[in-house]
C-alpha cells in the first residue's frame, strides 16, 4: 500500500520527491539463508548509519557467507585505487576511492535492496544498498542516481553514474563496505587489481573495523584545494 501511494504522488520532474522519503514495509520473514533479515531490525531511508552500534557490542567472531544461494558479485567500477581506507588529512576516510570519469556507470556489488538514494552533503549523490548477505555498500559522489529506496537490484545492475558531487576533489567513486553501520576496508574482501573476491566467506571480528593509525604527515597543514584537484596528486595518493 505504501508503494501504490508513493507512485500516485510521484512526478517525473521531481527526482527527490516523495520516493526519497518513502519507508516501505519490510518484506515478511523469515528468509532462510538471507542473513540481512536476521540482523537488521528496521529500515531507514535517510541515514547512512542509523544503527549507532558500538564495536565493543559485537560478538567475538561471526562468519558471513557473502556469496550464499548463488548470490552474484560485481566490481562497482573497473577503476584504479586512488585513495585507501584510513586517516587522510587528519580525518577518517571510511572507504576507498576508485578512479573514473564523470558519466561512467557504477553498479551494485551484490544482490540486495536499495535503502538510501539521495543527496548527503559529504557524499553528494549517494546510493546505499543492503545486501542479502548481511553487508551494506555505499556509492558516493555520483552525478546521477538510477535507483530509489525499496528497489530490488542484482549484482552488476547500475545504481548511477560516476561524478564529483559533495565533498570531492575530482571525479571518482567513494565506495564503502559496512556491517551493521560499521565501516571496514573493502580491500579486506575484494582484490582491486583482479576485480575478484578473496573468499566467499568473511569472518567478522572487532579487529576488522580498526582504522589504521595516521602517519605524522596526515596532520600537516593542508594545501589549497586546487592542489588536490590535480590528477597527478590523486593518482599518487
MDAnalysis code that builds the backbone (N, CA, C; Angstrom):
import MDAnalysis as mda
import numpy as np

u = mda.Universe.empty(711, n_residues=237, atom_resindex=np.repeat(np.arange(237), 3), trajectory=True)
u.add_TopologyAttr("name", ["N", "CA", "C"] * 237)
u.add_TopologyAttr("resid", np.arange(1, 238))
u.add_TopologyAttr("resname", ["UNK", "UNK", "UNK", "UNK", "UNK", "UNK", "UNK", "UNK", "UNK", "UNK", "UNK", "UNK", "UNK", "UNK", "UNK", "UNK", "UNK", "UNK", "UNK", "UNK", "UNK", "UNK", "UNK", "UNK", "UNK", "UNK", "UNK", "UNK", "UNK", "UNK", "UNK", "UNK", "UNK", "UNK", "UNK", "UNK", "UNK", "UNK", "UNK", "UNK", "UNK", "UNK", "UNK", "UNK", "UNK", "UNK", "UNK", "UNK", "UNK", "UNK", "UNK", "UNK", "UNK", "UNK", "UNK", "UNK", "UNK", "UNK", "UNK", "UNK", "UNK", "UNK", "UNK", "UNK", "UNK", "UNK", "UNK", "UNK", "UNK", "UNK", "UNK", "UNK", "UNK", "UNK", "UNK", "UNK", "UNK", "UNK", "UNK", "UNK", "UNK", "UNK", "UNK", "UNK", "UNK", "UNK", "UNK", "UNK", "UNK", "UNK", "UNK", "UNK", "UNK", "UNK", "UNK", "UNK", "UNK", "UNK", "UNK", "UNK", "UNK", "UNK", "UNK", "UNK", "UNK", "UNK", "UNK", "UNK", "UNK", "UNK", "UNK", "UNK", "UNK", "UNK", "UNK", "UNK", "UNK", "UNK", "UNK", "UNK", "UNK", "UNK", "UNK", "UNK", "UNK", "UNK", "UNK", "UNK", "UNK", "UNK", "UNK", "UNK", "UNK", "UNK", "UNK", "UNK", "UNK", "UNK", "UNK", "UNK", "UNK", "UNK", "UNK", "UNK", "UNK", "UNK", "UNK", "UNK", "UNK", "UNK", "UNK", "UNK", "UNK", "UNK", "UNK", "UNK", "UNK", "UNK", "UNK", "UNK", "UNK", "UNK", "UNK", "UNK", "UNK", "UNK", "UNK", "UNK", "UNK", "UNK", "UNK", "UNK", "UNK", "UNK", "UNK", "UNK", "UNK", "UNK", "UNK", "UNK", "UNK", "UNK", "UNK", "UNK", "UNK", "UNK", "UNK", "UNK", "UNK", "UNK", "UNK", "UNK", "UNK", "UNK", "UNK", "UNK", "UNK", "UNK", "UNK", "UNK", "UNK", "UNK", "UNK", "UNK", "UNK", "UNK", "UNK", "UNK", "UNK", "UNK", "UNK", "UNK", "UNK", "UNK", "UNK", "UNK", "UNK", "UNK", "UNK", "UNK", "UNK", "UNK", "UNK", "UNK", "UNK", "UNK", "UNK", "UNK", "UNK", "UNK", "UNK", "UNK", "UNK", "UNK", "UNK", "UNK", "UNK"])
u.atoms.positions = np.array([
    [0.822, -1.211, 0.000],
    [0.000, 0.000, 0.000],
    [0.857, 1.264, 0.000],
    [2.024, 1.212, 0.677],
    [2.920, 2.371, 0.618],
    [3.457, 2.562, -0.794],
    [3.740, 1.451, -1.477],
    [4.279, 1.531, -2.832],
    [3.281, 2.209, -3.758],
    [2.005, 1.844, -3.668],
    [0.990, 2.444, -4.527],
    [0.801, 3.915, -4.194],
    [0.798, 4.242, -2.918],
    [0.633, 5.635, -2.525],
    [1.777, 6.489, -3.024],
    [3.005, 5.957, -2.935],
    [4.170, 6.711, -3.390],
    [4.110, 6.944, -4.894],
    [3.735, 5.903, -5.641],
    [3.675, 6.057, -7.090],
    [2.635, 7.070, -7.522],
    [1.519, 7.147, -6.793],
    [0.467, 8.075, -7.182],
    [0.857, 9.518, -6.938],
    [1.861, 9.745, -6.064],
    [2.287, 11.105, -5.750],
    [3.578, 11.494, -6.437],
    [4.161, 10.567, -7.156],
    [5.456, 10.823, -7.773],
    [5.292, 11.534, -9.110],
    [6.169, 12.512, -9.346],
    [6.178, 13.236, -10.609],
    [7.531, 13.047, -11.268],
    [7.535, 12.897, -12.569],
    [8.773, 12.598, -13.292],
    [9.827, 13.658, -13.099],
    [9.417, 14.914, -12.885],
    [10.380, 16.003, -12.752],
    [10.794, 16.245, -11.311],
    [10.357, 15.377, -10.420],
    [10.662, 15.550, -9.000],
    [11.444, 14.344, -8.523],
    [12.730, 14.272, -8.938],
    [13.538, 13.097, -8.625],
    [13.829, 12.966, -7.142],
    [13.695, 14.056, -6.368],
    [13.937, 13.999, -4.924],
    [12.636, 14.158, -4.161],
    [11.525, 13.776, -4.774],
    [10.212, 13.942, -4.176],
    [9.848, 12.848, -3.210],
    [8.582, 12.412, -3.270],
    [8.046, 11.534, -2.249],
    [8.798, 10.215, -2.139],
    [9.374, 9.730, -3.245],
    [10.045, 8.439, -3.179],
    [11.295, 8.475, -2.324],
    [11.883, 9.658, -2.147],
    [13.096, 9.745, -1.344],
    [12.793, 9.663, 0.145],
    [11.499, 9.837, 0.535],
    [11.134, 9.767, 1.945],
    [10.228, 8.573, 2.238],
    [9.967, 7.773, 1.230],
    [9.114, 6.613, 1.409],
    [9.825, 5.551, 2.226],
    [9.153, 5.065, 3.272],
    [9.701, 3.998, 4.090],
    [8.826, 2.767, 3.912],
    [9.268, 1.776, 3.135],
    [8.421, 0.618, 2.844],
    [8.317, -0.339, 4.015],
    [7.255, -1.133, 3.999],
    [7.155, -2.221, 4.962],
    [8.248, -3.237, 4.675],
    [8.930, -3.738, 5.707],
    [9.914, -4.801, 5.464],
    [9.229, -6.018, 4.862],
    [9.920, -6.696, 3.970],
    [9.368, -7.918, 3.401],
    [9.228, -8.948, 4.502],
    [8.059, -9.595, 4.627],
    [7.857, -10.549, 5.725],
    [8.908, -11.644, 5.707],
    [9.343, -12.070, 6.889],
    [10.312, -13.138, 7.001],
    [9.637, -14.407, 7.455],
    [10.356, -15.469, 7.773],
    [11.813, -15.499, 7.667],
    [12.274, -15.794, 6.253],
    [13.537, -15.499, 5.982],
    [14.140, -15.790, 4.692],
    [15.364, -16.656, 4.935],
    [15.209, -17.942, 4.918],
    [16.354, -18.830, 5.198],
    [17.533, -18.525, 4.284],
    [18.680, -18.300, 4.884],
    [19.877, -18.028, 4.101],
    [20.110, -16.552, 3.838],
    [19.083, -15.716, 3.967],
    [19.260, -14.275, 3.776],
    [19.587, -13.661, 5.129],
    [20.884, -13.471, 5.389],
    [21.313, -13.056, 6.718],
    [20.834, -11.659, 7.090],
    [20.549, -10.823, 6.086],
    [20.136, -9.458, 6.385],
    [18.838, -9.417, 7.188],
    [17.944, -10.354, 6.957],
    [16.651, -10.321, 7.638],
    [16.785, -10.692, 9.113],
    [17.817, -11.428, 9.460],
    [18.032, -11.807, 10.852],
    [18.811, -10.747, 11.624],
    [19.582, -9.894, 10.920],
    [20.498, -8.984, 11.592],
    [19.944, -7.572, 11.781],
    [19.179, -7.099, 10.797],
    [18.751, -5.698, 10.828],
    [17.309, -5.594, 11.309],
    [17.097, -4.726, 12.305],
    [15.788, -4.654, 12.944],
    [14.835, -3.689, 12.251],
    [15.338, -2.677, 11.562],
    [14.436, -1.698, 10.968],
    [15.033, -1.110, 9.703],
    [14.236, -0.259, 9.064],
    [14.545, 0.254, 7.722],
    [14.550, 1.775, 7.781],
    [15.662, 2.406, 7.409],
    [15.803, 3.857, 7.431],
    [16.281, 4.305, 6.059],
    [15.528, 5.194, 5.397],
    [15.867, 5.606, 4.039],
    [16.644, 6.914, 3.995],
    [17.083, 7.431, 5.151],
    [17.816, 8.694, 5.188],
    [19.266, 8.533, 5.648],
    [19.447, 7.908, 6.819],
    [20.767, 7.871, 7.456],
    [21.645, 6.786, 6.857],
    [22.925, 7.124, 6.655],
    [23.883, 6.123, 6.206],
    [24.109, 5.091, 7.311],
    [24.222, 5.560, 8.552],
    [24.397, 4.658, 9.689],
    [23.366, 4.983, 10.766],
    [22.178, 4.402, 10.658],
    [21.149, 4.668, 11.675],
    [21.268, 3.772, 12.904],
    [22.183, 2.802, 12.880],
    [22.229, 1.781, 13.929],
    [23.025, 2.229, 15.148],
    [24.090, 3.034, 14.918],
    [24.915, 3.551, 16.010],
    [25.369, 2.433, 16.948],
    [25.820, 1.352, 16.369],
    [26.299, 0.219, 17.160],
    [27.760, 0.406, 17.539],
    [28.081, 0.143, 18.787],
    [29.465, 0.209, 19.253],
    [30.189, -1.068, 18.857],
    [31.451, -0.921, 18.455],
    [32.234, -2.086, 18.057],
    [32.310, -3.093, 19.201],
    [32.393, -2.594, 20.428],
    [32.513, -3.478, 21.580],
    [31.301, -4.359, 21.812],
    [30.152, -4.017, 21.208],
    [28.944, -4.810, 21.401],
    [28.845, -5.978, 20.425],
    [29.788, -6.056, 19.474],
    [29.781, -7.149, 18.511],
    [30.225, -8.454, 19.167],
    [29.773, -9.586, 18.643],
    [30.286, -10.864, 19.165],
    [31.759, -11.010, 18.833],
    [32.419, -11.903, 19.541],
    [33.855, -12.088, 19.330],
    [34.162, -12.498, 17.895],
    [33.283, -13.299, 17.302],
    [33.506, -13.753, 15.934],
    [32.168, -14.136, 15.303],
    [31.995, -13.770, 14.041],
    [30.781, -14.100, 13.305],
    [31.160, -14.364, 11.855],
    [30.686, -15.460, 11.300],
    [31.009, -15.828, 9.930],
    [29.865, -15.426, 9.007],
    [30.189, -14.644, 7.973],
    [29.214, -14.285, 6.950],
    [29.503, -15.063, 5.678],
    [28.469, -15.651, 5.112],
    [28.586, -16.327, 3.827],
    [28.198, -15.305, 2.769],
    [29.163, -14.592, 2.208],
    [28.854, -13.436, 1.371],
    [28.446, -13.800, -0.050],
    [28.627, -15.047, -0.443],
    [28.160, -15.483, -1.763],
    [27.230, -16.689, -1.637],
    [26.358, -16.652, -0.628],
    [25.442, -17.765, -0.426],
    [24.322, -17.747, -1.474],
    [23.681, -18.871, -1.652],
    [22.490, -19.010, -2.501],
    [22.707, -18.424, -3.892],
    [23.879, -18.674, -4.447],
    [24.198, -18.190, -5.796],
    [24.106, -16.676, -5.914],
    [24.353, -15.972, -4.821],
    [24.348, -14.505, -4.844],
    [25.422, -14.012, -5.810],
    [25.072, -13.044, -6.648],
    [26.014, -12.540, -7.630],
    [27.025, -11.574, -7.039],
    [28.077, -11.306, -7.777],
    [29.107, -10.357, -7.373],
    [29.594, -9.601, -8.592],
    [29.871, -8.318, -8.413],
    [30.433, -7.497, -9.479],
    [31.209, -6.351, -8.863],
    [32.338, -5.995, -9.466],
    [33.057, -4.803, -9.033],
    [32.211, -3.571, -9.370],
    [32.127, -2.601, -8.460],
    [31.314, -1.401, -8.715],
    [31.775, -0.615, -9.936],
    [33.083, -0.565, -10.141],
    [33.666, 0.140, -11.278],
    [35.062, -0.438, -11.501],
    [35.474, -0.520, -12.726],
    [36.812, -1.066, -13.019],
    [37.825, 0.068, -13.037],
    [38.001, 0.720, -11.896],
    [38.920, 1.849, -11.797],
    [40.061, 1.569, -10.852],
    [41.160, 2.287, -11.040],
    [42.324, 2.125, -10.175],
    [42.064, 2.743, -8.798],
    [42.701, 2.190, -7.776],
    [42.605, 2.729, -6.419],
    [43.378, 4.037, -6.347],
    [42.705, 5.100, -5.911],
    [43.370, 6.397, -5.789],
    [43.507, 6.862, -4.344],
    [42.756, 6.263, -3.435],
    [42.882, 6.603, -2.020],
    [42.330, 5.442, -1.207],
    [43.056, 5.059, -0.151],
    [42.675, 3.887, 0.624],
    [41.870, 4.205, 1.860],
    [41.561, 3.153, 2.594],
    [40.811, 3.223, 3.845],
    [41.746, 3.648, 4.965],
    [41.304, 4.586, 5.803],
    [42.144, 5.042, 6.918],
    [42.083, 6.541, 7.076],
    [43.016, 7.084, 7.845],
    [43.048, 8.528, 8.060],
    [43.644, 9.234, 6.839],
    [43.046, 10.360, 6.514],
    [43.518, 11.155, 5.386],
    [43.326, 12.621, 5.736],
    [44.406, 13.385, 5.688],
    [44.362, 14.804, 6.028],
    [43.803, 15.015, 7.442],
    [44.099, 14.063, 8.338],
    [43.668, 14.194, 9.724],
    [42.236, 13.785, 9.974],
    [41.561, 13.243, 8.965],
    [40.168, 12.828, 9.120],
    [40.020, 11.365, 8.713],
    [38.994, 10.716, 9.263],
    [38.740, 9.329, 8.913],
    [38.183, 9.232, 7.495],
    [38.779, 8.376, 6.692],
    [38.268, 8.076, 5.350],
    [37.724, 6.656, 5.415],
    [36.387, 6.527, 5.490],
    [35.751, 5.256, 5.814],
    [35.480, 4.377, 4.594],
    [36.164, 4.653, 3.507],
    [36.012, 3.824, 2.323],
    [37.259, 3.913, 1.472],
    [37.117, 3.550, 0.218],
    [38.212, 3.686, -0.737],
    [37.714, 4.505, -1.922],
    [38.644, 5.130, -2.635],
    [38.305, 5.895, -3.827],
    [38.794, 5.147, -5.063],
    [37.902, 5.010, -6.039],
    [38.234, 4.346, -7.288],
    [38.096, 5.351, -8.429],
    [39.083, 5.372, -9.288],
    [39.122, 6.348, -10.368],
    [38.038, 6.060, -11.407],
    [37.470, 7.131, -11.949],
    [36.505, 7.026, -13.041],
    [36.378, 8.374, -13.715],
    [35.658, 8.413, -14.818],
    [35.309, 9.646, -15.499],
    [33.845, 9.954, -15.227],
    [33.507, 11.225, -15.156],
    [32.116, 11.603, -14.962],
    [31.260, 10.968, -16.055],
    [30.206, 10.288, -15.639],
    [29.325, 9.610, -16.578],
    [29.561, 8.124, -16.694],
    [30.666, 7.613, -16.102],
    [30.901, 6.168, -16.108],
    [29.833, 5.465, -15.267],
    [29.439, 4.283, -15.676],
    [28.396, 3.531, -14.973],
    [28.954, 2.862, -13.726],
    [28.243, 3.043, -12.608],
    [28.579, 2.417, -11.331],
    [27.514, 1.373, -11.035],
    [27.927, 0.163, -10.663],
    [26.975, -0.935, -10.471],
    [27.019, -1.459, -9.036],
    [25.959, -2.173, -8.673],
    [25.865, -2.773, -7.340],
    [26.836, -3.936, -7.211],
    [27.445, -4.056, -6.044],
    [28.435, -5.108, -5.818],
    [27.786, -6.483, -5.641],
    [26.656, -6.544, -4.905],
    [25.934, -7.790, -4.674],
    [24.447, -7.566, -4.929],
    [23.679, -8.658, -4.920],
    [22.226, -8.552, -4.934],
    [21.776, -7.881, -3.638],
    [20.653, -7.166, -3.692],
    [20.151, -6.564, -2.473],
    [18.980, -5.637, -2.704],
    [18.743, -4.765, -1.712],
    [17.644, -3.808, -1.742],
    [18.215, -2.420, -1.462],
    [17.831, -1.441, -2.263],
    [18.294, -0.063, -2.049],
    [17.644, 0.483, -0.782],
    [18.461, 0.940, 0.149],
    [17.936, 1.541, 1.379],
    [17.980, 3.055, 1.331],
    [19.047, 3.625, 0.769],
    [19.199, 5.089, 0.691],
    [19.527, 5.474, -0.746],
    [18.860, 6.498, -1.236],
    [19.208, 7.103, -2.520],
    [18.833, 8.572, -2.426],
    [19.839, 9.426, -2.300],
    [19.572, 10.841, -2.110],
    [20.852, 11.648, -2.135],
    [20.763, 12.867, -1.611],
    [21.926, 13.761, -1.567],
    [22.310, 13.984, -0.113],
    [23.564, 13.669, 0.219],
    [24.141, 13.932, 1.533],
    [25.333, 14.853, 1.318],
    [25.473, 15.855, 2.163],
    [26.457, 16.918, 1.915],
    [27.859, 16.412, 1.622],
    [28.356, 15.454, 2.405],
    [29.709, 14.950, 2.170],
    [29.787, 14.001, 0.994],
    [28.819, 13.092, 0.914],
    [28.816, 12.084, -0.136],
    [28.323, 12.611, -1.479],
    [27.620, 13.739, -1.477],
    [26.956, 14.184, -2.691],
    [25.814, 13.234, -2.997],
    [25.585, 12.969, -4.281],
    [24.593, 11.958, -4.649],
    [25.113, 10.595, -4.225],
    [24.338, 9.911, -3.392],
    [24.813, 8.657, -2.816],
    [23.713, 7.609, -2.856],
    [24.120, 6.362, -3.060],
    [23.219, 5.214, -3.006],
    [23.798, 4.225, -2.005],
    [22.940, 3.679, -1.144],
    [23.344, 2.641, -0.202],
    [22.462, 1.420, -0.445],
    [23.087, 0.266, -0.588],
    [22.360, -0.980, -0.836],
    [22.574, -1.926, 0.331],
    [21.470, -2.464, 0.844],
    [21.560, -3.511, 1.860],
    [21.494, -4.849, 1.140],
    [22.498, -5.668, 1.368],
    [22.612, -6.929, 0.641],
    [22.085, -8.105, 1.452],
    [21.674, -9.143, 0.750],
    [21.103, -10.318, 1.402],
    [22.115, -11.008, 2.302],
    [23.414, -10.804, 2.054],
    [24.432, -11.487, 2.851],
    [24.740, -10.794, 4.180],
    [24.061, -9.688, 4.469],
    [24.265, -9.005, 5.743],
    [25.138, -7.772, 5.664],
    [25.745, -7.494, 4.508],
    [26.572, -6.309, 4.332],
    [25.755, -5.180, 3.697],
    [26.260, -3.961, 3.824],
    [25.732, -2.811, 3.103],
    [26.891, -2.153, 2.363],
    [26.620, -1.638, 1.167],
    [27.648, -0.937, 0.403],
    [27.163, 0.459, 0.060],
    [28.115, 1.401, -0.006],
    [27.823, 2.810, -0.231],
    [28.552, 3.273, -1.492],
    [27.844, 4.018, -2.331],
    [28.390, 4.520, -3.593],
    [28.207, 6.046, -3.604],
    [29.306, 6.784, -3.423],
    [29.220, 8.224, -3.244],
    [29.782, 9.040, -4.385],
    [29.420, 10.347, -4.402],
    [29.867, 11.355, -5.376],
    [29.288, 11.117, -6.777],
    [28.148, 10.430, -6.867],
    [27.555, 10.144, -8.164],
    [27.045, 11.428, -8.824],
    [27.074, 11.452, -10.142],
    [26.496, 12.577, -10.873],
    [25.004, 12.353, -11.116],
    [24.593, 11.078, -11.067],
    [23.186, 10.750, -11.274],
    [22.867, 9.446, -10.574],
    [21.648, 9.363, -10.011],
    [21.187, 8.145, -9.346],
    [20.096, 7.486, -10.192],
    [20.191, 6.180, -10.338],
    [19.229, 5.437, -11.138],
    [18.183, 4.702, -10.303],
    [18.393, 4.590, -9.001],
    [17.537, 3.748, -8.173],
    [16.925, 4.554, -7.041],
    [15.907, 3.979, -6.416],
    [15.208, 4.617, -5.304],
    [15.084, 3.630, -4.152],
    [14.828, 4.098, -2.924],
    [14.675, 3.186, -1.793],
    [13.584, 2.155, -2.046],
    [13.898, 0.916, -1.708],
    [12.953, -0.177, -1.896],
    [13.164, -0.975, -3.156],
    [14.004, -0.470, -4.075],
    [14.263, -1.204, -5.315],
    [15.064, -2.477, -5.034],
    [14.602, -3.587, -5.569],
    [15.376, -4.829, -5.542],
    [16.345, -4.787, -6.716],
    [17.631, -4.985, -6.470],
    [18.607, -4.932, -7.554],
    [19.540, -6.139, -7.474],
    [20.245, -6.361, -8.553],
    [21.132, -7.508, -8.664],
    [22.577, -7.048, -8.837],
    [23.494, -7.927, -8.544],
    [24.907, -7.625, -8.739],
    [25.142, -7.250, -10.192],
    [25.853, -6.149, -10.417],
    [26.124, -5.689, -11.768],
    [25.074, -4.761, -12.330],
    [23.976, -4.546, -11.604],
    [22.936, -3.628, -12.075],
    [23.348, -2.196, -11.767],
    [23.213, -1.251, -12.710],
    [23.628, 0.130, -12.475],
    [22.842, 0.780, -11.336],
    [23.566, 1.484, -10.471],
    [22.935, 2.283, -9.420],
    [23.021, 3.765, -9.753],
    [23.904, 4.136, -10.681],
    [24.044, 5.542, -11.055],
    [25.260, 5.755, -11.940],
    [25.564, 7.042, -12.140],
    [26.711, 7.428, -12.946],
    [27.740, 8.133, -12.075],
    [29.003, 7.871, -12.326],
    [30.085, 8.477, -11.549],
    [30.141, 9.981, -11.735],
    [30.701, 10.649, -10.732],
    [30.802, 12.102, -10.797],
    [31.703, 12.652, -9.716],
    [31.417, 13.897, -9.311],
    [32.246, 14.575, -8.313],
    [31.382, 15.469, -7.433],
    [30.201, 14.975, -7.035],
    [29.306, 15.761, -6.197],
    [29.700, 15.640, -4.732],
    [29.238, 16.574, -3.912],
    [29.559, 16.555, -2.491],
    [30.969, 17.037, -2.223],
    [31.582, 16.524, -1.145],
    [32.951, 16.904, -0.785],
    [33.912, 16.062, -1.607],
    [34.265, 16.574, -2.780],
    [35.076, 15.811, -3.719],
    [36.064, 16.736, -4.403],
    [37.244, 16.203, -4.706],
    [38.277, 17.000, -5.375],
    [38.438, 16.632, -6.839],
    [37.576, 15.781, -7.352],
    [37.642, 15.363, -8.739],
    [36.803, 14.112, -8.939],
    [36.481, 13.738, -10.170],
    [35.628, 12.581, -10.422],
    [36.234, 11.288, -9.864],
    [35.493, 10.609, -9.033],
    [35.891, 9.306, -8.508],
    [34.701, 8.697, -7.802],
    [34.773, 7.408, -7.536],
    [33.755, 6.723, -6.747],
    [34.271, 6.532, -5.334],
    [33.548, 7.076, -4.371],
    [33.831, 6.769, -2.973],
    [32.994, 5.543, -2.627],
    [33.675, 4.443, -2.283],
    [33.000, 3.166, -2.080],
    [33.254, 2.652, -0.672],
    [32.195, 2.256, 0.016],
    [32.311, 1.748, 1.377],
    [31.641, 0.387, 1.504],
    [32.187, -0.431, 2.393],
    [31.532, -1.671, 2.821],
    [31.269, -1.539, 4.313],
    [30.050, -1.905, 4.737],
    [29.656, -1.748, 6.137],
    [28.917, -2.985, 6.635],
    [29.074, -3.215, 7.943],
    [28.315, -4.259, 8.626],
    [27.670, -3.628, 9.843],
    [26.343, -3.652, 9.911],
    [25.592, -3.007, 10.988],
    [26.018, -1.548, 11.154],
    [26.278, -0.874, 10.049],
    [26.650, 0.530, 10.067],
    [28.122, 0.798, 10.273],
    [28.898, -0.207, 10.641],
    [30.321, -0.039, 10.918],
    [31.128, -0.266, 9.639],
    [31.941, 0.718, 9.266],
    [32.706, 0.637, 8.021],
    [33.991, -0.164, 8.230],
    [34.344, -0.931, 7.205],
    [35.629, -1.626, 7.198],
    [36.224, -1.522, 5.798],
    [37.496, -1.815, 5.686],
    [38.214, -1.663, 4.423],
    [37.668, -2.638, 3.371],
    [37.118, -2.133, 2.252],
    [36.636, -3.040, 1.197],
    [37.708, -3.984, 0.683],
    [38.973, -3.578, 0.829],
    [40.053, -4.435, 0.347],
    [40.282, -5.658, 1.239],
    [39.508, -5.765, 2.312],
    [39.548, -6.994, 3.104],
    [38.782, -8.121, 2.411],
    [37.913, -7.765, 1.462],
    [37.143, -8.807, 0.781],
    [37.348, -8.800, -0.734],
    [37.807, -7.687, -1.321],
    [37.981, -7.647, -2.775],
    [39.422, -7.307, -3.141],
    [39.889, -7.929, -4.201],
    [41.196, -7.643, -4.771],
    [40.990, -6.604, -5.872],
    [41.436, -5.385, -5.630],
    [41.204, -4.302, -6.587],
    [41.870, -4.590, -7.927],
    [43.055, -5.184, -7.899],
    [43.800, -5.428, -9.137],
    [43.107, -6.458, -10.027],
    [42.622, -7.549, -9.429],
    [41.998, -8.616, -10.222],
    [40.490, -8.438, -10.359],
    [39.896, -7.608, -9.474],
    [38.451, -7.420, -9.508],
    [37.680, -8.629, -9.026],
    [38.285, -9.411, -8.107],
    [37.650, -10.619, -7.612],
    [37.601, -10.621, -6.084],
    [36.698, -11.425, -5.535],
    [36.632, -11.621, -4.096],
    [37.775, -12.515, -3.640],
    [38.300, -12.231, -2.455],
    [39.330, -13.101, -1.897],
    [38.736, -14.443, -1.474],
    [37.507, -14.405, -0.931],
    [36.888, -15.628, -0.415],
    [35.380, -15.419, -0.434],
    [34.621, -16.492, -0.401],
    [33.167, -16.372, -0.359],
    [32.665, -16.232, 1.075],
    [33.562, -16.295, 2.046],
    [33.217, -16.116, 3.446],
    [33.989, -14.926, 4.015],
    [33.395, -14.267, 5.010],
    [34.068, -13.179, 5.718],
    [33.881, -13.395, 7.208],
    [34.981, -13.414, 7.943],
    [34.916, -13.528, 9.397],
    [34.844, -12.130, 10.004],
    [33.747, -11.860, 10.687],
    [33.543, -10.563, 11.332],
    [34.122, -10.611, 12.742],
    [35.124, -9.795, 13.011],
    [35.674, -9.624, 14.353],
    [35.822, -8.126, 14.611],
    [36.078, -7.771, 15.832],
    [36.219, -6.355, 16.174],
    [37.436, -5.727, 15.503],
    [38.438, -6.526, 15.267],
    [39.658, -6.026, 14.627],
    [39.367, -5.543, 13.212],
    [38.357, -6.125, 12.565],
    [38.019, -5.772, 11.190],
    [37.731, -4.280, 11.037],
    [37.210, -3.647, 12.087],
    [36.771, -2.258, 11.999],
    [37.800, -1.252, 12.510],
    [38.970, -1.747, 12.888],
    [40.009, -0.833, 13.344],
    [40.576, -0.045, 12.166],
    [40.713, 1.259, 12.358],
    [41.234, 2.114, 11.298],
    [42.742, 2.289, 11.489],
    [43.513, 2.108, 10.422],
    [44.964, 2.268, 10.549],
    [45.329, 3.638, 11.122],
    [46.353, 3.648, 11.986],
    [46.805, 4.906, 12.583],
    [47.339, 5.819, 11.490],
    [47.047, 7.118, 11.575],
    [47.513, 8.053, 10.544],
    [49.008, 8.303, 10.649],
    [49.677, 8.475, 9.546],
    [51.092, 8.854, 9.579],
    [51.218, 10.295, 10.054],
    [52.385, 10.671, 10.587],
    [52.563, 12.057, 11.057],
    [52.245, 13.102, 9.993],
    [52.478, 12.774, 8.720],
    [52.232, 13.743, 7.655],
    [50.760, 14.094, 7.522],
    [49.882, 13.230, 8.082],
    [48.450, 13.479, 7.951],
    [48.023, 14.731, 8.713],
    [48.845, 15.175, 9.673],
    [48.473, 16.320, 10.483],
    [49.132, 17.613, 10.021],
    [49.839, 17.561, 8.913],
    [50.429, 18.768, 8.383],
    [49.354, 19.695, 7.827],
    [49.686, 20.960, 7.733],
    [48.733, 21.941, 7.214],
    [48.333, 21.566, 5.800],
    [47.020, 21.590, 5.549],
    [46.537, 21.237, 4.227],
    [46.895, 22.303, 3.205],
    [47.183, 21.860, 2.014],
    [47.463, 22.763, 0.910],
    [46.143, 23.281, 0.345],
    [46.186, 24.295, -0.493],
    [44.952, 24.810, -1.105],
    [44.214, 23.719, -1.851],
    [42.882, 23.844, -1.914],
    [42.058, 22.813, -2.549],
    [42.459, 22.577, -3.991],
    [42.928, 23.614, -4.667],
    [43.298, 23.471, -6.072],
    [44.427, 22.456, -6.252],
    [45.273, 22.312, -5.218],
    [46.383, 21.361, -5.304],
    [45.873, 19.923, -5.389],
    [44.847, 19.613, -4.584],
    [44.346, 18.249, -4.525],
    [43.542, 17.882, -5.769],
    [43.104, 18.868, -6.528],
    [42.332, 18.575, -7.734],
    [43.208, 18.117, -8.887],
    [44.514, 18.320, -8.759],
    [45.404, 17.890, -9.836],
    [45.419, 16.372, -9.926],
    [45.266, 15.870, -11.116],
    [45.170, 14.426, -11.289],
    [46.437, 13.721, -10.834],
    [47.606, 14.360, -11.008],
    [48.835, 13.682, -10.618],
    [48.898, 13.483, -9.112],
    [48.290, 14.388, -8.315],
    [48.268, 14.182, -6.872],
    [47.357, 13.009, -6.521],
    [46.147, 12.996, -7.121],
    [45.162, 11.970, -6.794],
    [45.681, 10.572, -7.127],
    [46.451, 10.449, -8.188],
    [46.929, 9.134, -8.572],
    [48.135, 8.689, -7.748],
    [48.783, 9.625, -7.067],
    [49.894, 9.265, -6.188],
    [49.401, 8.942, -4.791],
    [48.185, 9.354, -4.457],
    [47.681, 9.158, -3.107],
    [46.380, 8.346, -3.169],
])
